[in-house]
Amino acid sequence: MDISNLFNKVILNNQKTFIHYGVVTALTTSPSRISVRVSGATTAITGVRYLTSYTPTVADVVVCLFYDNDIIVIGELV
């Protein structure tokens, strides 16, 4: 699902989304996923997907979009 489809789904279905900050704690290459410790948490969430326009690095501070039971990193804060 690309970001425009996600936003359209949210708007059309009146879904609630949440945005949180997080820190990348680990990277995996197959499949391309990252682990993120979301603000306030003591453990990381593994298997998190991210937009192809973002190249993750451990210790990046990122913006996480929560939708239903899915988390997508939409980019790094600079």
Biopython code that builds the backbone (N, CA, C, O; Angstrom):
import numpy as np
from Bio.PDB.StructureBuilder import StructureBuilder

atoms = [
    (1, "MET", "N", (0.849, -1.174, 0.000)),
    (1, "MET", "CA", (0.000, 0.000, 0.000)),
    (1, "MET", "C", (0.892, 1.233, 0.000)),
    (1, "MET", "O", (1.768, 1.359, 0.855)),
    (2, "ASP", "N", (0.683, 2.140, -0.942)),
    (2, "ASP", "CA", (1.474, 3.364, -0.937)),
    (2, "ASP", "C", (0.793, 4.412, -0.056)),
    (2, "ASP", "O", (-0.344, 4.231, 0.380)),
    (3, "ILE", "N", (1.493, 5.484, 0.191)),
    (3, "ILE", "CA", (1.020, 6.480, 1.157)),
    (3, "ILE", "C", (-0.265, 7.166, 0.704)),
    (3, "ILE", "O", (-1.108, 7.485, 1.543)),
    (4, "SER", "N", (-0.440, 7.402, -0.595)),
    (4, "SER", "CA", (-1.674, 8.054, -1.054)),
    (4, "SER", "C", (-2.874, 7.134, -0.855)),
    (4, "SER", "O", (-3.951, 7.596, -0.478)),
    (5, "ASN", "N", (-2.697, 5.827, -1.107)),
    (5, "ASN", "CA", (-3.792, 4.886, -0.859)),
    (5, "ASN", "C", (-4.142, 4.836, 0.620)),
    (5, "ASN", "O", (-5.314, 4.774, 0.992)),
    (6, "LEU", "N", (-3.118, 4.862, 1.452)),
    (6, "LEU", "CA", (-3.342, 4.835, 2.895)),
    (6, "LEU", "C", (-4.146, 6.045, 3.343)),
    (6, "LEU", "O", (-5.121, 5.898, 4.079)),
    (7, "PHE", "N", (-3.753, 7.241, 2.909)),
    (7, "PHE", "CA", (-4.483, 8.447, 3.304)),
    (7, "PHE", "C", (-5.903, 8.453, 2.757)),
    (7, "PHE", "O", (-6.827, 8.881, 3.449)),
    (8, "ASN", "N", (-6.094, 7.982, 1.519)),
    (8, "ASN", "CA", (-7.448, 7.901, 0.970)),
    (8, "ASN", "C", (-8.315, 6.956, 1.787)),
    (8, "ASN", "O", (-9.479, 7.256, 2.051)),
    (9, "LYS", "N", (-7.761, 5.818, 2.190)),
    (9, "LYS", "CA", (-8.498, 4.862, 2.998)),
    (9, "LYS", "C", (-8.886, 5.470, 4.343)),
    (9, "LYS", "O", (-10.003, 5.275, 4.824)),
    (10, "VAL", "N", (-7.965, 6.199, 4.935)),
    (10, "VAL", "CA", (-8.229, 6.844, 6.217)),
    (10, "VAL", "C", (-9.357, 7.864, 6.075)),
    (10, "VAL", "O", (-10.273, 7.893, 6.897)),
    (11, "ILE", "N", (-9.297, 8.687, 5.052)),
    (11, "ILE", "CA", (-10.288, 9.744, 4.860)),
    (11, "ILE", "C", (-11.659, 9.160, 4.515)),
    (11, "ILE", "O", (-12.666, 9.561, 5.099)),
    (12, "LEU", "N", (-11.703, 8.220, 3.576)),
    (12, "LEU", "CA", (-12.977, 7.664, 3.133)),
    (12, "LEU", "C", (-13.652, 6.820, 4.212)),
    (12, "LEU", "O", (-14.879, 6.813, 4.306)),
    (13, "ASN", "N", (-12.887, 6.123, 5.010)),
    (13, "ASN", "CA", (-13.456, 5.245, 6.027)),
    (13, "ASN", "C", (-13.505, 5.894, 7.406)),
    (13, "ASN", "O", (-13.894, 5.260, 8.386)),
    (14, "ASN", "N", (-13.112, 7.144, 7.471)),
    (14, "ASN", "CA", (-13.095, 7.878, 8.736)),
    (14, "ASN", "C", (-12.317, 7.117, 9.812)),
    (14, "ASN", "O", (-12.727, 7.064, 10.971)),
    (15, "GLN", "N", (-11.208, 6.540, 9.413)),
    (15, "GLN", "CA", (-10.370, 5.777, 10.330)),
    (15, "GLN", "C", (-9.535, 6.726, 11.172)),
    (15, "GLN", "O", (-9.167, 7.814, 10.729)),
    (16, "LYS", "N", (-9.246, 6.301, 12.381)),
    (16, "LYS", "CA", (-8.378, 7.085, 13.243)),
    (16, "LYS", "C", (-6.946, 6.623, 13.055)),
    (16, "LYS", "O", (-6.653, 5.427, 13.060)),
    (17, "THR", "N", (-6.079, 7.576, 12.891)),
    (17, "THR", "CA", (-4.662, 7.272, 12.790)),
    (17, "THR", "C", (-3.948, 8.011, 13.904)),
    (17, "THR", "O", (-4.436, 9.005, 14.442)),
    (18, "PHE", "N", (-2.797, 7.502, 14.224)),
    (18, "PHE", "CA", (-1.986, 8.117, 15.260)),
    (18, "PHE", "C", (-0.583, 8.276, 14.724)),
    (18, "PHE", "O", (-0.079, 7.412, 14.006)),
    (19, "ILE", "N", (0.040, 9.373, 15.071)),
    (19, "ILE", "CA", (1.419, 9.612, 14.676)),
    (19, "ILE", "C", (2.257, 9.718, 15.945)),
    (19, "ILE", "O", (1.924, 10.464, 16.865)),
    (20, "HIS", "N", (3.347, 8.959, 15.975)),
    (20, "HIS", "CA", (4.272, 8.989, 17.101)),
    (20, "HIS", "C", (5.686, 9.093, 16.562)),
    (20, "HIS", "O", (5.951, 8.759, 15.407)),
    (21, "TYR", "N", (6.582, 9.554, 17.403)),
    (21, "TYR", "CA", (7.994, 9.546, 17.063)),
    (21, "TYR", "C", (8.591, 8.247, 17.571)),
    (21, "TYR", "O", (8.071, 7.628, 18.499)),
    (22, "GLY", "N", (9.696, 7.843, 16.948)),
    (22, "GLY", "CA", (10.385, 6.639, 17.377)),
    (22, "GLY", "C", (11.850, 6.717, 17.017)),
    (22, "GLY", "O", (12.291, 7.654, 16.353)),
    (23, "VAL", "N", (12.602, 5.725, 17.460)),
    (23, "VAL", "CA", (14.027, 5.632, 17.156)),
    (23, "VAL", "C", (14.285, 4.268, 16.537)),
    (23, "VAL", "O", (13.858, 3.244, 17.072)),
    (24, "VAL", "N", (14.984, 4.256, 15.411)),
    (24, "VAL", "CA", (15.335, 3.001, 14.752)),
    (24, "VAL", "C", (16.388, 2.295, 15.593)),
    (24, "VAL", "O", (17.417, 2.876, 15.939)),
    (25, "THR", "N", (16.116, 1.019, 15.920)),
    (25, "THR", "CA", (17.048, 0.259, 16.755)),
    (25, "THR", "C", (17.755, -0.851, 16.000)),
    (25, "THR", "O", (18.807, -1.316, 16.440)),
    (26, "ALA", "N", (17.201, -1.289, 14.871)),
    (26, "ALA", "CA", (17.826, -2.368, 14.097)),
    (26, "ALA", "C", (17.278, -2.375, 12.680)),
    (26, "ALA", "O", (16.189, -1.864, 12.418)),
    (27, "LEU", "N", (18.053, -2.965, 11.761)),
    (27, "LEU", "CA", (17.666, -3.093, 10.359)),
    (27, "LEU", "C", (17.727, -4.564, 9.955)),
    (27, "LEU", "O", (18.596, -5.304, 10.416)),
    (28, "THR", "N", (16.802, -4.985, 9.092)),
    (28, "THR", "CA", (16.900, -6.304, 8.464)),
    (28, "THR", "C", (16.788, -6.101, 6.963)),
    (28, "THR", "O", (16.121, -5.176, 6.500)),
    (29, "THR", "N", (17.442, -6.969, 6.208)),
    (29, "THR", "CA", (17.470, -6.774, 4.760)),
    (29, "THR", "C", (16.543, -7.700, 3.993)),
    (29, "THR", "O", (16.195, -7.404, 2.850)),
    (30, "SER", "N", (16.139, -8.799, 4.581)),
    (30, "SER", "CA", (15.293, -9.730, 3.839)),
    (30, "SER", "C", (14.186, -10.247, 4.732)),
    (30, "SER", "O", (14.422, -11.195, 5.481)),
    (31, "PRO", "N", (13.004, -9.685, 4.697)),
    (31, "PRO", "CA", (12.602, -8.536, 3.893)),
    (31, "PRO", "C", (13.096, -7.228, 4.512)),
    (31, "PRO", "O", (13.547, -7.207, 5.657)),
    (32, "SER", "N", (13.010, -6.161, 3.759)),
    (32, "SER", "CA", (13.460, -4.849, 4.245)),
    (32, "SER", "C", (12.506, -4.340, 5.316)),
    (32, "SER", "O", (11.411, -3.859, 5.024)),
    (33, "ARG", "N", (12.944, -4.457, 6.549)),
    (33, "ARG", "CA", (12.148, -4.021, 7.687)),
    (33, "ARG", "C", (13.084, -3.384, 8.710)),
    (33, "ARG", "O", (14.301, -3.560, 8.653)),
    (34, "ILE", "N", (12.500, -2.645, 9.639)),
    (34, "ILE", "CA", (13.288, -2.055, 10.717)),
    (34, "ILE", "C", (12.613, -2.342, 12.054)),
    (34, "ILE", "O", (11.438, -2.705, 12.111)),
    (35, "SER", "N", (13.372, -2.173, 13.110)),
    (35, "SER", "CA", (12.833, -2.218, 14.463)),
    (35, "SER", "C", (12.829, -0.792, 14.985)),
    (35, "SER", "O", (13.790, -0.047, 14.798)),
    (36, "VAL", "N", (11.739, -0.422, 15.642)),
    (36, "VAL", "CA", (11.569, 0.958, 16.116)),
    (36, "VAL", "C", (11.120, 0.939, 17.576)),
    (36, "VAL", "O", (10.197, 0.214, 17.947)),
    (37, "ARG", "N", (11.782, 1.740, 18.387)),
    (37, "ARG", "CA", (11.330, 1.962, 19.765)),
    (37, "ARG", "C", (10.502, 3.245, 19.741)),
    (37, "ARG", "O", (11.039, 4.343, 19.590)),
    (38, "VAL", "N", (9.212, 3.090, 19.889)),
    (38, "VAL", "CA", (8.281, 4.216, 19.816)),
    (38, "VAL", "C", (8.366, 5.016, 21.106)),
    (38, "VAL", "O", (8.610, 4.460, 22.177)),
    (39, "SER", "N", (8.165, 6.317, 20.997)),
    (39, "SER", "CA", (8.288, 7.218, 22.147)),
    (39, "SER", "C", (7.551, 6.675, 23.364)),
    (39, "SER", "O", (6.381, 6.300, 23.292)),
    (40, "GLY", "N", (8.265, 6.642, 24.479)),
    (40, "GLY", "CA", (7.692, 6.171, 25.725)),
    (40, "GLY", "C", (7.822, 4.680, 25.968)),
    (40, "GLY", "O", (7.576, 4.222, 27.084)),
    (41, "ALA", "N", (8.200, 3.910, 24.960)),
    (41, "ALA", "CA", (8.316, 2.456, 25.107)),
    (41, "ALA", "C", (9.725, 2.068, 25.551)),
    (41, "ALA", "O", (10.690, 2.795, 25.315)),
    (42, "THR", "N", (9.821, 0.916, 26.193)),
    (42, "THR", "CA", (11.131, 0.424, 26.626)),
    (42, "THR", "C", (11.655, -0.661, 25.703)),
    (42, "THR", "O", (12.844, -0.977, 25.735)),
    (43, "THR", "N", (10.778, -1.243, 24.872)),
    (43, "THR", "CA", (11.200, -2.265, 23.916)),
    (43, "THR", "C", (10.823, -1.824, 22.503)),
    (43, "THR", "O", (9.930, -0.999, 22.310)),
    (44, "ALA", "N", (11.517, -2.389, 21.531)),
    (44, "ALA", "CA", (11.292, -2.021, 20.134)),
    (44, "ALA", "C", (10.229, -2.907, 19.497)),
    (44, "ALA", "O", (10.043, -4.058, 19.890)),
    (45, "ILE", "N", (9.542, -2.355, 18.514)),
    (45, "ILE", "CA", (8.607, -3.106, 17.680)),
    (45, "ILE", "C", (9.397, -3.564, 16.458)),
    (45, "ILE", "O", (10.034, -2.750, 15.789)),
    (46, "THR", "N", (9.357, -4.851, 16.167)),
    (46, "THR", "CA", (10.124, -5.397, 15.044)),
    (46, "THR", "C", (9.245, -5.546, 13.807)),
    (46, "THR", "O", (8.017, -5.543, 13.900)),
    (47, "GLY", "N", (9.888, -5.676, 12.651)),
    (47, "GLY", "CA", (9.170, -5.921, 11.410)),
    (47, "GLY", "C", (8.381, -4.740, 10.892)),
    (47, "GLY", "O", (7.352, -4.918, 10.240)),
    (48, "VAL", "N", (8.845, -3.545, 11.171)),
    (48, "VAL", "CA", (8.132, -2.332, 10.761)),
    (48, "VAL", "C", (8.512, -1.969, 9.321)),
    (48, "VAL", "O", (9.690, -1.950, 8.962)),
    (49, "ARG", "N", (7.504, -1.686, 8.517)),
    (49, "ARG", "CA", (7.740, -1.266, 7.129)),
    (49, "ARG", "C", (7.999, 0.230, 7.068)),
    (49, "ARG", "O", (7.660, 0.967, 7.994)),
    (50, "TYR", "N", (8.605, 0.675, 5.968)),
    (50, "TYR", "CA", (8.904, 2.097, 5.783)),
    (50, "TYR", "C", (8.777, 2.450, 4.317)),
    (50, "TYR", "O", (8.850, 1.579, 3.450)),
    (51, "LEU", "N", (8.587, 3.736, 4.043)),
    (51, "LEU", "CA", (8.466, 4.209, 2.667)),
    (51, "LEU", "C", (9.779, 4.030, 1.930)),
    (51, "LEU", "O", (10.849, 4.149, 2.527)),
    (52, "THR", "N", (9.707, 3.745, 0.634)),
    (52, "THR", "CA", (10.911, 3.520, -0.154)),
    (52, "THR", "C", (11.768, 4.776, -0.288)),
    (52, "THR", "O", (12.959, 4.682, -0.584)),
    (53, "SER", "N", (11.184, 5.929, -0.077)),
    (53, "SER", "CA", (11.952, 7.169, -0.180)),
    (53, "SER", "C", (12.850, 7.397, 1.040)),
    (53, "SER", "O", (13.693, 8.293, 1.023)),
    (54, "TYR", "N", (12.681, 6.605, 2.085)),
    (54, "TYR", "CA", (13.474, 6.724, 3.312)),
    (54, "TYR", "C", (14.514, 5.614, 3.363)),
    (54, "TYR", "O", (14.194, 4.445, 3.153)),
    (55, "THR", "N", (15.762, 5.984, 3.644)),
    (55, "THR", "CA", (16.838, 5.009, 3.836)),
    (55, "THR", "C", (17.175, 4.971, 5.318)),
    (55, "THR", "O", (17.806, 5.892, 5.837)),
    (56, "PRO", "N", (16.757, 3.906, 6.004)),
    (56, "PRO", "CA", (16.917, 3.877, 7.455)),
    (56, "PRO", "C", (18.350, 3.657, 7.910)),
    (56, "PRO", "O", (19.138, 2.984, 7.245)),
    (57, "THR", "N", (18.664, 4.238, 9.054)),
    (57, "THR", "CA", (19.940, 4.069, 9.739)),
    (57, "THR", "C", (19.627, 3.928, 11.220)),
    (57, "THR", "O", (18.746, 4.609, 11.745)),
    (58, "VAL", "N", (20.355, 3.037, 11.892)),
    (58, "VAL", "CA", (20.153, 2.873, 13.328)),
    (58, "VAL", "C", (20.370, 4.217, 14.011)),
    (58, "VAL", "O", (21.305, 4.945, 13.676)),
    (59, "ALA", "N", (19.513, 4.542, 14.959)),
    (59, "ALA", "CA", (19.508, 5.765, 15.770)),
    (59, "ALA", "C", (18.774, 6.928, 15.101)),
    (59, "ALA", "O", (18.694, 8.009, 15.685)),
    (60, "ASP", "N", (18.236, 6.738, 13.894)),
    (60, "ASP", "CA", (17.408, 7.778, 13.284)),
    (60, "ASP", "C", (16.172, 8.022, 14.144)),
    (60, "ASP", "O", (15.589, 7.081, 14.683)),
    (61, "VAL", "N", (15.776, 9.279, 14.269)),
    (61, "VAL", "CA", (14.498, 9.620, 14.885)),
    (61, "VAL", "C", (13.499, 9.710, 13.744)),
    (61, "VAL", "O", (13.684, 10.485, 12.805)),
    (62, "VAL", "N", (12.432, 8.911, 13.829)),
    (62, "VAL", "CA", (11.501, 8.773, 12.710)),
    (62, "VAL", "C", (10.073, 9.089, 13.127)),
    (62, "VAL", "O", (9.732, 9.089, 14.310)),
    (63, "VAL", "N", (9.247, 9.360, 12.116)),
    (63, "VAL", "CA", (7.824, 9.584, 12.308)),
    (63, "VAL", "C", (7.105, 8.288, 11.950)),
    (63, "VAL", "O", (7.266, 7.763, 10.849)),
    (64, "CYS", "N", (6.305, 7.774, 12.897)),
    (64, "CYS", "CA", (5.596, 6.506, 12.710)),
    (64, "CYS", "C", (4.106, 6.774, 12.572)),
    (64, "CYS", "O", (3.512, 7.475, 13.392)),
    (65, "LEU", "N", (3.513, 6.216, 11.539)),
    (65, "LEU", "CA", (2.087, 6.338, 11.313)),
    (65, "LEU", "C", (1.439, 5.016, 11.731)),
    (65, "LEU", "O", (1.768, 3.962, 11.187)),
    (66, "PHE", "N", (0.520, 5.073, 12.696)),
    (66, "PHE", "CA", (-0.206, 3.895, 13.166)),
    (66, "PHE", "C", (-1.573, 3.904, 12.515)),
    (66, "PHE", "O", (-2.300, 4.894, 12.595)),
    (67, "TYR", "N", (-1.925, 2.799, 11.867)),
    (67, "TYR", "CA", (-3.222, 2.661, 11.214)),
    (67, "TYR", "C", (-3.713, 1.240, 11.452)),
    (67, "TYR", "O", (-3.035, 0.280, 11.085)),
    (68, "ASP", "N", (-4.874, 1.097, 12.059)),
    (68, "ASP", "CA", (-5.370, -0.211, 12.472)),
    (68, "ASP", "C", (-4.273, -0.919, 13.266)),
    (68, "ASP", "O", (-3.811, -0.405, 14.285)),
    (69, "ASN", "N", (-3.857, -2.092, 12.803)),
    (69, "ASN", "CA", (-2.801, -2.841, 13.489)),
    (69, "ASN", "C", (-1.472, -2.735, 12.755)),
    (69, "ASN", "O", (-0.584, -3.565, 12.950)),
    (70, "ASP", "N", (-1.335, -1.734, 11.926)),
    (70, "ASP", "CA", (-0.134, -1.597, 11.111)),
    (70, "ASP", "C", (0.628, -0.340, 11.505)),
    (70, "ASP", "O", (0.038, 0.660, 11.912)),
    (71, "ILE", "N", (1.946, -0.410, 11.376)),
    (71, "ILE", "CA", (2.812, 0.739, 11.634)),
    (71, "ILE", "C", (3.666, 0.944, 10.391)),
    (71, "ILE", "O", (4.240, -0.003, 9.854)),
    (72, "ILE", "N", (3.742, 2.176, 9.946)),
    (72, "ILE", "CA", (4.567, 2.512, 8.793)),
    (72, "ILE", "C", (5.427, 3.708, 9.173)),
    (72, "ILE", "O", (4.912, 4.705, 9.679)),
    (73, "VAL", "N", (6.729, 3.618, 8.936)),
    (73, "VAL", "CA", (7.610, 4.756, 9.144)),
    (73, "VAL", "C", (7.552, 5.591, 7.877)),
    (73, "VAL", "O", (7.824, 5.101, 6.781)),
    (74, "ILE", "N", (7.195, 6.852, 8.040)),
    (74, "ILE", "CA", (7.036, 7.703, 6.861)),
    (74, "ILE", "C", (8.234, 8.608, 6.617)),
    (74, "ILE", "O", (8.270, 9.325, 5.617)),
    (75, "GLY", "N", (9.210, 8.585, 7.509)),
    (75, "GLY", "CA", (10.416, 9.352, 7.265)),
    (75, "GLY", "C", (11.171, 9.708, 8.521)),
    (75, "GLY", "O", (10.728, 9.447, 9.640)),
    (76, "GLU", "N", (12.323, 10.311, 8.308)),
    (76, "GLU", "CA", (13.207, 10.704, 9.394)),
    (76, "GLU", "C", (13.014, 12.178, 9.731)),
    (76, "GLU", "O", (12.796, 13.005, 8.846)),
    (77, "LEU", "N", (13.096, 12.494, 11.017)),
    (77, "LEU", "CA", (13.107, 13.895, 11.441)),
    (77, "LEU", "C", (14.537, 14.405, 11.379)),
    (77, "LEU", "O", (15.466, 13.733, 11.826)),
    (78, "VAL", "N", (14.702, 15.582, 10.829)),
    (78, "VAL", "CA", (16.055, 16.182, 10.767)),
    (78, "VAL", "C", (16.046, 17.511, 11.458)),
    (78, "VAL", "O", (17.077, 18.181, 11.520)),
]
sb = StructureBuilder()
sb.init_structure("model")
sb.init_model(0)
sb.init_chain("A")
sb.init_seg("    ")
for serial, (resi, resn, name, xyz) in enumerate(atoms, 1):
    if name == "N":
        sb.init_residue(resn, " ", resi, " ")
    sb.init_atom(name, np.array(xyz, "f"), 0.0, 1.0, " ", f" {name:<3s}", serial, name[0])
structure = sb.get_structure()
